[in-house]
Amino acid sequence: MEATFRARARSRWSSESLAPAARFSGWEEALCDSHLDWTLRRPREPRFVAEVEQLALGTARVVRCVCDPILGARTPREVARSNAACFGIVLVLDGTETISSSAGALELRRGDFAIWDSERELAFEVHERLTKVSLFVDKERLLRVIPDAERHIGRVLDGREGTGALAASQLEALFRHAVALDGEAAEHVLEGTLELFGAAFGVGARTVESQGLRRVRAWIAARLDDAELTPERIASAHGIAVRTLHAWFQAEGLSVSRWLLRERLARCRRDLARRDGTSVTAIAFRWGFNDVAYFSRAFKRAYGVPPSAFRGGP
């Protein structure tokens, strides 16, 4: 099950509202609220200045952060306290930051972006005044678009040219304009943003579609007995638009409804072949059909004989 982020429509914290002596503790609390839990090392400069602004984008969260040099870490204690498994996609707009994990040390400069994992120990060091934008998204959601996301941890990508520039520009635009989005619009924009990052990380559209289609088919196959299984429910369960779901299936030459019917008929045919005394009606209902007459017609079209004749009895 996916965990979801529920940030306020938009919230902002600034050290300028606090006395110098209270700024570090205030920043530590603000950072943990917006970027998950961290242990910070108190900076040498007492006039430490920082600000952070965050907003929700559907089931994700976009955060803009500005801060003076500082160090921090997610130790096993902070990792254990997290209540959501997520990926963070961080884009540096100005300044320099080093992120260190088991995958190695990454130095991010202006225009660079990278992925980090909330379930891995991590350390960071801000070397000079830093401005960055981060997108926090549930792991399951990102893995539907970038199936090998874990493999890209430890890579720095250039957000100044090619698909990287498109993805970076989209992330900046999200922070400026996402507050006006909600509901279905926010989810569509989020999906498009993740697909741009997928392209930047070298995930081809066909790879994304085939990976996604396999997951959807496996999910449907486990729920063929549900008579209320519709394209809308299937798409919603996977966080994709209905049109995307239809496009994935059409690319394979079969509509969602036709594939669902074919799979249900195959299950019914298998059970009828067992000749264990179960009635045709019971078998039809078992696999999601709620109209026996329709089931009989569909079965005959598919296999050339009605279900009762196939089984050799009523």
C-alpha positions as CSV (number, residue, x, y, z in Angstrom):
1,M,0.0,0.0,0.0
2,E,1.2,3.5,-0.8
3,A,1.8,6.0,1.8
4,T,0.8,9.5,0.9
5,F,2.1,12.9,1.7
6,R,-0.5,15.4,3.0
7,A,1.2,18.8,3.1
8,R,-0.9,21.9,3.6
9,A,-1.9,23.7,0.4
10,R,1.2,25.9,0.9
11,S,3.2,26.6,4.0
12,R,6.4,28.6,4.6
13,W,8.9,28.9,7.4
14,S,11.7,31.4,7.6
15,S,14.5,31.9,10.2
16,E,14.0,35.7,9.8
17,S,11.0,35.4,12.1
18,L,13.1,34.1,15.0
19,A,15.8,35.5,17.2
20,P,19.3,34.4,16.2
21,A,19.7,32.1,19.2
22,A,16.5,30.2,18.2
23,R,17.1,29.9,14.5
24,F,19.0,26.6,14.5
25,S,16.5,24.7,16.5
26,G,13.7,26.2,14.5
27,W,15.4,25.2,11.3
28,E,15.9,21.7,12.5
29,E,12.2,21.3,13.2
30,A,11.2,22.9,9.8
31,L,13.6,20.7,7.9
32,C,12.3,17.5,9.6
33,D,8.8,18.6,8.8
34,S,9.5,19.2,5.1
35,H,12.3,16.7,4.3
36,L,11.7,13.8,6.7
37,D,13.8,13.3,9.9
38,W,17.4,14.4,10.1
39,T,20.1,15.0,12.7
40,L,21.8,18.3,12.0
41,R,25.2,19.6,13.2
42,R,24.9,23.1,14.6
43,P,26.6,25.6,12.3
44,R,29.5,27.7,13.4
45,E,27.9,31.0,12.1
46,P,25.4,32.1,14.7
47,R,23.5,34.2,12.2
48,F,22.4,31.1,10.3
49,V,19.7,32.0,7.7
50,A,17.3,29.6,6.1
51,E,13.8,29.3,4.7
52,V,11.6,26.4,3.4
53,E,8.3,26.4,1.6
54,Q,6.3,23.3,0.8
55,L,3.0,22.3,-0.9
56,A,1.1,19.2,-1.9
57,L,0.8,17.9,-5.4
58,G,-1.7,15.1,-5.3
59,T,0.0,12.3,-3.4
60,A,3.4,14.0,-3.7
61,R,5.1,17.1,-2.1
62,V,7.2,19.8,-3.7
63,V,9.6,21.7,-1.4
64,R,11.8,24.7,-2.0
65,C,14.6,25.2,0.4
66,V,17.2,28.0,0.9
67,C,19.9,27.7,3.6
68,D,23.4,28.7,4.7
69,P,26.1,26.0,5.0
70,I,25.2,23.1,7.3
71,L,25.7,19.3,7.7
72,G,23.1,16.7,8.5
73,A,22.5,12.9,8.4
74,R,19.7,10.3,8.3
75,T,21.0,7.7,10.7
76,P,19.3,4.3,11.3
77,R,17.3,6.1,14.1
78,E,15.9,8.7,11.7
79,V,15.2,6.1,9.0
80,A,13.3,4.0,11.5
81,R,11.1,7.0,12.5
82,S,10.0,7.7,8.9
83,N,6.3,6.8,8.3
84,A,6.6,6.8,4.5
85,A,8.8,5.0,2.0
86,C,9.6,7.6,-0.6
87,F,12.1,8.8,-3.1
88,G,13.4,12.4,-3.1
89,I,14.3,14.0,-6.4
90,V,16.4,17.1,-5.6
91,L,17.3,19.8,-8.1
92,V,20.0,22.4,-7.1
93,L,19.1,25.9,-8.4
94,D,22.1,27.7,-6.8
95,G,25.0,26.7,-4.5
96,T,26.7,23.4,-3.9
97,E,25.6,20.3,-1.9
98,T,27.2,16.9,-1.3
99,I,25.0,13.9,-0.7
100,S,26.7,10.8,0.6
101,S,25.2,7.3,0.9
102,S,26.2,3.6,0.4
103,A,26.0,4.4,-3.4
104,G,28.8,7.0,-3.0
105,A,29.2,10.7,-2.7
106,L,27.5,13.0,-5.1
107,E,28.4,16.7,-5.5
108,L,25.4,18.6,-6.8
109,R,26.0,22.1,-8.4
110,R,23.7,24.5,-10.0
111,G,21.5,22.7,-12.6
112,D,22.3,19.2,-11.2
113,F,19.7,16.7,-9.9
114,A,19.6,13.3,-8.3
115,I,17.4,10.7,-6.6
116,W,17.8,9.7,-2.9
117,D,16.0,7.0,-1.0
118,S,14.2,7.6,2.4
119,E,14.9,4.1,3.5
120,R,18.7,4.4,3.2
121,E,21.2,6.1,5.5
122,L,22.3,9.4,4.1
123,A,24.4,12.4,4.9
124,F,24.6,15.9,3.3
125,E,26.8,18.9,3.5
126,V,25.8,22.3,2.2
127,H,29.1,24.1,1.2
128,E,27.7,27.5,0.3
129,R,24.4,29.2,0.5
130,L,22.1,26.7,-1.3
131,T,18.7,27.0,-3.1
132,K,17.1,23.8,-4.2
133,V,13.7,22.3,-5.1
134,S,12.8,18.7,-4.1
135,L,10.0,16.4,-5.2
136,F,9.0,13.8,-2.6
137,V,7.0,10.9,-4.1
138,D,5.9,7.5,-2.8
139,K,8.2,4.7,-3.8
140,E,5.4,2.7,-5.5
141,R,4.3,5.7,-7.5
142,L,7.8,6.4,-8.9
143,L,8.6,2.8,-9.5
144,R,5.6,2.6,-11.8
145,V,7.2,5.1,-14.0
146,I,10.9,4.5,-13.4
147,P,11.0,0.7,-12.6
148,D,14.7,0.7,-12.0
149,A,14.8,3.9,-9.9
150,E,17.1,2.3,-7.2
151,R,19.7,1.8,-9.9
152,H,19.9,5.5,-10.5
153,I,20.7,6.4,-6.9
154,G,24.3,7.5,-7.0
155,R,24.0,9.3,-10.3
156,V,24.1,13.1,-10.9
157,L,22.1,14.2,-14.0
158,D,22.5,17.5,-15.8
159,G,19.3,19.6,-15.7
160,R,20.7,22.2,-18.2
161,E,20.2,20.4,-21.5
162,G,18.1,17.8,-23.3
163,T,15.5,15.9,-21.4
164,G,17.2,16.8,-18.1
165,A,16.4,20.5,-18.8
166,L,12.8,19.7,-19.5
167,A,12.5,17.7,-16.3
168,A,14.2,20.4,-14.3
169,S,12.1,23.2,-15.8
170,Q,9.0,21.2,-15.0
171,L,10.0,20.8,-11.3
172,E,10.6,24.5,-11.0
173,A,7.3,25.3,-12.6
174,L,5.5,22.9,-10.2
175,F,6.7,24.9,-7.2
176,R,5.5,28.1,-8.7
177,H,2.1,27.0,-10.0
178,A,1.1,23.7,-8.4
179,V,-0.8,25.4,-5.6
180,A,-3.5,26.1,-8.2
181,L,-3.9,22.4,-8.9
182,D,-6.0,19.8,-7.0
183,G,-7.6,16.4,-7.5
184,E,-7.4,14.8,-10.9
185,A,-5.5,17.8,-12.4
186,A,-2.7,17.5,-9.8
187,E,-2.4,13.7,-10.4
188,H,-2.1,14.2,-14.2
189,V,0.5,16.9,-13.8
190,L,2.5,14.7,-11.3
191,E,2.3,11.7,-13.7
192,G,3.7,13.9,-16.5
193,T,6.4,15.2,-14.3
194,L,7.5,11.7,-13.3
195,E,7.5,10.6,-17.0
196,L,9.8,13.5,-17.8
197,F,12.2,12.4,-15.1
198,G,12.0,8.9,-16.4
199,A,13.0,10.1,-19.8
200,A,15.9,12.1,-18.2
201,F,17.1,8.9,-16.4
202,G,17.0,7.0,-19.7
203,V,13.8,5.1,-19.3
204,G,12.2,4.8,-22.7
205,A,8.5,5.3,-23.1
206,R,8.0,1.7,-24.4
207,T,9.9,0.4,-21.4
208,V,7.7,2.3,-19.0
209,E,4.6,1.1,-20.8
210,S,5.6,-2.6,-20.9
211,Q,6.6,-2.6,-17.2
212,G,3.4,-0.8,-16.3
213,L,1.2,-3.1,-18.4
214,R,2.7,-6.2,-16.8
215,R,2.0,-4.9,-13.3
216,V,-1.6,-3.9,-14.3
217,R,-2.3,-7.3,-15.9
218,A,-1.0,-9.1,-12.8
219,W,-3.2,-6.9,-10.6
220,I,-6.3,-7.6,-12.7
221,A,-5.6,-11.4,-12.9
222,A,-5.7,-11.5,-9.1
223,R,-9.1,-9.8,-9.0
224,L,-11.0,-11.4,-11.9
225,D,-13.8,-12.5,-9.5
226,D,-14.7,-8.8,-8.9
227,A,-17.7,-8.0,-11.1
228,E,-17.2,-4.3,-10.5
229,L,-13.7,-4.2,-12.0
230,T,-13.8,-1.3,-14.5
231,P,-11.1,0.6,-16.4
232,E,-11.7,3.6,-14.0
233,R,-11.1,1.4,-10.9
234,I,-8.0,-0.2,-12.5
235,A,-6.5,3.1,-13.5
236,S,-7.2,4.7,-10.1
237,A,-5.6,1.7,-8.2
238,H,-2.4,2.3,-10.2
239,G,-2.3,6.1,-10.1
240,I,-2.6,6.5,-13.9
241,A,-5.1,8.2,-16.1
242,V,-7.8,6.0,-17.8
243,R,-6.5,7.2,-21.2
244,T,-3.0,6.0,-20.3
245,L,-4.4,2.6,-19.3
246,H,-6.3,2.3,-22.6
247,A,-3.1,3.3,-24.5
248,W,-1.0,0.6,-22.8
249,F,-3.5,-2.1,-23.8
250,Q,-4.2,-0.8,-27.3
251,A,-0.4,-0.8,-28.0
252,E,-0.6,-4.6,-27.5
253,G,-3.6,-4.9,-29.8
254,L,-6.4,-5.5,-27.3
255,S,-8.6,-3.1,-25.3
256,V,-8.8,-3.3,-21.5
257,S,-12.4,-4.7,-21.6
258,R,-11.6,-7.3,-24.3
259,W,-8.5,-8.5,-22.3
260,L,-10.5,-8.7,-19.1
261,L,-13.2,-10.7,-20.9
262,R,-10.7,-13.1,-22.5
263,E,-9.0,-13.8,-19.1
264,R,-12.4,-14.4,-17.4
265,L,-13.5,-16.7,-20.1
266,A,-10.3,-18.7,-19.9
267,R,-10.8,-19.2,-16.2
268,C,-14.3,-20.3,-16.8
269,R,-13.2,-22.7,-19.5
270,R,-10.6,-24.2,-17.2
271,D,-13.2,-24.8,-14.4
272,L,-15.8,-26.2,-16.8
273,A,-13.2,-28.7,-18.0
274,R,-12.8,-30.1,-14.5
275,R,-16.4,-31.4,-14.6
276,D,-16.6,-31.4,-10.8
277,G,-20.3,-30.8,-10.7
278,T,-20.2,-27.0,-10.2
279,S,-23.0,-25.4,-12.2
280,V,-22.4,-23.2,-15.2
281,T,-24.0,-20.3,-13.3
282,A,-21.8,-20.7,-10.3
283,I,-18.7,-20.8,-12.4
284,A,-19.8,-17.7,-14.4
285,F,-20.4,-15.8,-11.1
286,R,-17.1,-17.0,-9.7
287,W,-15.2,-15.2,-12.4
288,G,-17.0,-11.9,-12.4
289,F,-19.9,-12.5,-14.8
290,N,-23.2,-11.3,-13.4
291,D,-25.3,-12.1,-16.5
292,V,-25.4,-15.8,-17.4
293,A,-26.9,-15.2,-20.8
294,Y,-24.2,-12.8,-21.7
295,F,-21.6,-15.2,-20.4
296,S,-23.0,-18.1,-22.6
297,R,-23.0,-15.9,-25.7
298,A,-19.4,-14.7,-25.1
299,F,-18.2,-18.2,-24.3
300,K,-19.7,-19.5,-27.6
301,R,-18.2,-16.7,-29.6
302,A,-14.8,-17.5,-28.1
303,Y,-14.8,-21.3,-28.2
304,G,-17.4,-22.2,-30.7
305,V,-19.8,-24.0,-28.3
306,P,-21.9,-22.9,-25.4
307,P,-20.5,-23.6,-21.9
308,S,-23.0,-26.4,-21.1
309,A,-22.0,-28.3,-24.3
310,F,-18.3,-27.7,-23.7
311,R,-18.6,-29.3,-20.3
312,G,-21.0,-32.0,-21.5
313,G,-23.8,-31.3,-19.1
314,P,-26.2,-28.7,-17.7
